[in-house]
Amino acid sequence: MLRRFELLGYALVVILIVIWQIEDQEPQERRPRPAPGYEAPSPPPSSPRGTIITIDAERKTGNSVGTAYAISRQGLWLTAAHVARDCERMALLTGPNKGIGVQNFWVHPHYDLAILQTRPFGQISLQGADTLPTRGDLGFHMGFPSGKPGDVMSRKMSQGQMRTRGYVQRLEPVDIWAERARIPDSLATLGGISGGPVFNAQGQVVGSTVASTVRRGRIYTTPIASLLDMLDFAGKRWGNQGQPASAKGLTERDFVATGNRLRKNRAVMQVYCQIT
């Protein structure tokens, strides 16, 4: 489990339902296998003055959920590595006790990122950003916090590094955001939004949400460069027909409606991880 960070989903309530109908279930990748010709990036340098957050990782012992989002209409989805790791079966939930089976997946060895592959079924894929977020920019995190539809608005603070220790050990770059609002505001935890997208004001993906500190109101995301390296590792490409989350951009007034639309249109979906 990942302690101290409710966002990571491992402290999430164990899912009590059983998926009775999972379509197209096939054997899944158990080990990360880089695509031919892949060259791993250099690890981020450790800076004694930089912000380094530390999380503890343990092996999963029960079923869990997370969030994934479409990056291609051909059945490719980005999520967090800790959402996919240790799962015997995975599915993207389409309704009560129903889901589309994950046929294959790749877990990055250096970043908290994974790619899931299903049969093509979505009509929308999301667009990656061409520019990096800067200090003060708004971010919009969408997914399934506490296992239910929900959204968070934040503001970019800085860049830092996230050190994972225990069952998984790695040091990776992250973007640090200050939480400004969560909808619904009754959410006691953000667990379950892990792996979900964070959008800029133009509605483009600028990272994946991977951790948070509730007490300090901080959210941590993997930057766009890490997402692109994840694609290189798996030998995949971001779909060239991606579209922004909203053609009009995102604001404090309308980001919740956009999140609901993306979930309804199955561009942002809940991931079910079954441990047997």
C-alpha positions in Angstrom: 0.0 0.0 0.0 1.0 3.6 -0.3 0.6 5.2 3.1 0.2 8.8 4.0 -1.3 9.8 0.6 -5.0 9.2 0.4 -5.0 10.0 -3.3 -3.0 6.8 -4.0 -6.1 4.7 -3.7 -4.6 1.8 -1.8 -6.2 3.0 1.4 -9.5 3.2 -0.5 -12.4 1.1 0.6 -12.2 -2.4 -0.8 -14.6 -2.9 -3.6 -17.3 -5.3 -2.5 -18.9 -5.9 -5.8 -17.9 -8.7 -8.3 -17.7 -8.0 -12.0 -20.1 -10.5 -13.5 -19.5 -9.4 -17.0 -16.0 -8.5 -18.2 -15.7 -8.4 -22.0 -12.7 -9.4 -24.0 -10.6 -10.6 -21.1 -7.2 -11.9 -22.3 -3.9 -12.7 -20.6 -2.2 -9.5 -19.4 1.4 -8.4 -19.2 3.0 -9.3 -15.9 6.3 -7.5 -16.4 7.2 -4.3 -18.1 8.7 -4.9 -21.5 10.1 -1.9 -23.3 9.6 -1.5 -27.0 12.5 -2.3 -29.3 14.9 0.6 -29.5 13.6 2.2 -26.3 16.2 4.2 -24.4 15.5 5.0 -20.8 15.8 8.7 -19.7 18.4 9.6 -17.1 17.0 9.7 -13.6 16.2 13.1 -12.2 19.1 14.6 -10.2 18.6 14.8 -6.5 18.6 18.4 -5.2 19.1 19.1 -1.5 17.1 22.3 -1.8 14.4 20.9 -4.0 11.0 19.7 -2.8 11.1 15.9 -2.3 8.1 14.1 -1.1 8.3 10.5 0.2 5.7 7.8 0.0 5.8 4.2 1.2 4.6 1.4 -1.1 3.4 -2.0 -0.2 2.0 -4.9 -2.2 -1.7 -4.8 -2.7 -3.7 -7.2 -0.5 -7.3 -6.5 -1.8 -9.3 -5.2 -4.7 -9.0 -1.5 -5.5 -10.1 1.2 -8.0 -8.4 4.1 -9.8 -8.9 6.3 -12.9 -7.8 6.0 -16.5 -8.3 8.3 -19.5 -8.3 7.7 -23.2 -5.3 8.7 -25.3 -6.4 6.9 -28.5 -9.6 5.6 -30.0 -7.8 2.3 -30.5 -8.3 1.3 -26.9 -5.2 2.9 -25.2 -5.6 4.4 -21.7 -3.2 6.1 -19.3 -3.3 5.5 -15.6 -1.0 5.3 -12.6 1.4 2.4 -12.1 0.1 1.8 -8.6 -3.4 1.4 -10.0 -2.3 -1.4 -12.4 0.4 -3.1 -10.4 -0.4 -6.5 -8.7 -3.8 -6.9 -10.5 -4.8 -10.4 -11.6 -7.6 -8.9 -13.7 -8.5 -5.3 -14.6 -11.5 -3.7 -16.3 -12.8 -0.3 -17.1 -16.2 -0.1 -15.5 -19.2 0.7 -17.8 -21.9 0.1 -15.2 -22.9 -1.9 -12.1 -21.1 -5.2 -12.2 -20.1 -4.6 -15.9 -16.8 -3.6 -17.5 -14.6 -3.8 -20.5 -11.7 -6.1 -19.8 -8.1 -4.9 -20.0 -6.3 -7.1 -22.5 -2.8 -6.0 -21.9 -0.9 -3.4 -19.9 2.6 -1.9 -19.5 4.0 -0.5 -16.2 6.8 2.0 -16.5 9.9 1.0 -14.4 10.8 4.6 -13.4 7.5 6.6 -13.3 4.2 6.0 -11.6 2.6 5.5 -14.9 1.0 2.6 -16.9 -0.8 2.1 -20.2 -3.8 -0.1 -20.4 -5.1 -1.7 -23.7 -8.7 -2.7 -24.3 -10.7 -3.3 -27.4 -11.6 -0.1 -29.2 -14.9 1.2 -27.9 -14.6 4.9 -27.0 -15.5 7.7 -29.3 -13.3 10.3 -27.7 -9.6 10.6 -27.0 -8.0 13.5 -25.1 -5.4 15.9 -26.4 -1.9 16.3 -24.8 -0.6 19.8 -24.2 2.1 21.4 -26.3 3.3 23.7 -23.5 4.2 23.1 -19.9 2.2 24.5 -17.0 3.8 27.4 -15.2 3.5 28.7 -11.7 0.0 30.1 -11.1 -1.7 28.2 -13.9 -5.0 26.5 -13.0 -5.2 22.7 -13.2 -8.4 20.6 -13.3 -8.2 17.0 -12.0 -10.9 14.6 -13.0 -11.8 11.0 -12.1 -13.4 9.0 -9.3 -12.2 10.2 -5.9 -13.5 7.9 -3.1 -14.7 5.6 -5.9 -17.3 8.2 -7.0 -17.4 10.8 -9.8 -15.6 13.9 -8.7 -13.3 16.8 -9.8 -10.7 19.0 -8.2 -9.4 22.4 -9.2 -5.8 23.4 -8.2 -3.2 25.9 -9.0 0.4 25.1 -10.1 3.0 25.8 -7.5 6.3 24.3 -8.5 8.2 21.2 -9.7 9.6 18.6 -7.4 10.5 15.0 -7.0 8.6 12.1 -5.5 10.6 9.3 -3.8 8.8 5.9 -3.5 10.3 3.5 -1.0 9.5 -0.1 0.2 7.9 -2.5 -2.2 8.6 -0.1 -5.1 11.6 2.1 -5.1 12.1 5.1 -7.5 12.7 8.8 -7.7 10.7 10.7 -10.3 9.8 14.3 -11.3 6.4 15.6 -10.3 4.5 18.8 -10.7 3.1 20.2 -7.4 -0.3 21.8 -7.3 -2.2 23.6 -4.5 -5.8 22.4 -4.1 -8.4 25.1 -4.4 -11.7 23.3 -4.6 -13.1 19.7 -4.7 -16.4 18.8 -6.0 -18.4 17.4 -4.2 -17.0 19.3 -1.3 -18.1 16.4 1.0 -15.2 14.3 -0.2 -13.1 13.2 2.7 -10.4 11.6 0.5 -9.2 11.8 -3.0 -8.3 8.1 -3.1 -9.5 6.7 -6.4 -8.6 9.7 -8.6 -5.1 8.2 -9.1 -4.2 7.9 -12.7 -6.7 10.5 -13.8 -5.9 13.4 -16.1 -5.0 17.0 -15.0 -6.0 19.5 -17.7 -4.9 23.1 -18.3 -7.3 26.0 -18.9 -7.2 25.1 -22.6 -8.6 21.6 -21.8 -5.3 19.8 -22.7 -3.7 17.0 -20.6 -0.6 18.3 -18.8 -0.1 15.3 -16.5 -1.6 12.4 -14.6 -2.6 12.7 -10.9 -0.6 10.2 -8.7 -0.5 11.5 -5.1 -1.8 14.1 -2.6 -1.3 15.3 0.9 -4.7 16.1 2.4 -3.4 18.0 5.4 -1.3 20.4 3.2 -3.7 20.5 0.3 -1.1 19.5 -2.2 -1.6 17.3 -5.4 1.2 15.7 -7.3 1.1 14.9 -11.0 3.5 13.2 -13.4 4.5 15.8 -16.0 3.8 15.5 -19.7 7.4 14.5 -20.5 6.9 11.4 -18.4 3.7 10.6 -20.2 5.4 10.7 -23.5 8.2 8.5 -22.3 5.6 6.0 -21.1 4.3 5.9 -24.6 7.9 5.3 -26.0 8.4 2.5 -23.4 5.3 0.7 -24.6 5.9 1.4 -28.2 2.6 3.3 -28.5 1.5 6.7 -29.8 -0.8 9.3 -28.5 -3.8 9.3 -30.9 -3.7 12.1 -33.5 -7.4 12.6 -33.2 -7.4 13.7 -29.6 -9.5 16.7 -28.6 -9.4 19.1 -25.7 -11.7 18.4 -22.7 -13.8 21.4 -23.7 -13.7 23.4 -27.0 -14.2 26.6 -24.9 -11.6 25.8 -22.4 -12.0 25.2 -18.7 -12.9 27.6 -15.9 -13.9 27.5 -12.3 -17.5 27.7 -13.3 -17.7 24.9 -15.8 -15.0 22.3 -15.0 -17.4 20.1 -13.1 -19.8 19.9 -16.1 -16.9 19.0 -18.3 -15.8 16.2 -15.9 -19.3 14.8 -15.9 -19.4 14.9 -19.7 -16.0 13.2 -20.1 -17.1 10.4 -17.7 -20.4 10.0 -19.6 -18.6 9.8 -22.9 -16.1 7.3 -21.5 -13.1 9.4 -22.1 -12.4 9.2 -18.3 -13.2 5.9 -16.7 -13.0 4.0 -13.5 -10.5 1.2 -13.3 -11.3 -1.9 -11.3 -8.3 -4.0 -10.1 -9.1 -7.5 -8.9 -6.7 -9.4 -6.6 -7.2 -13.2 -6.5 
